[in-house]
Amino acid sequence: TRRFPGYSQESKKFNADVHRQHIFGLHVANYMTALKEENPDLYAKQFSRFVKAGIEPTS
């Protein structure tokens, strides 16, 4: 089966907010923010193209 963000196969329920967050990439922005705080070196390596392009988690 394929994964569908916001849908739980166990409960058979759909969470529209989780789906919306994935559509707008908010889960990536949250990860970027957490990684930047926890490990700036890994952040710079993982998101080097974003950094070069001037893209921040809040963009």
Steps between C-alpha positions, in 0.01 A plus 500: 500500500607856439536756771252786498594784739225564751326163465528231767436146379457385858225744595372551143497875563633791299674800657471788254745719693781244467424468129506880459837520679648250255355679197658830607825337614460609860638167621823579313514851647454357849781251439725775365439715807565215744815387319635856477467534878630153590782456250591803285776310315264222392239762407753674274590169338144367464352825367804648322305577182225668699759709689670605173163601357417701811212274601431491873251281690273803533503575124 
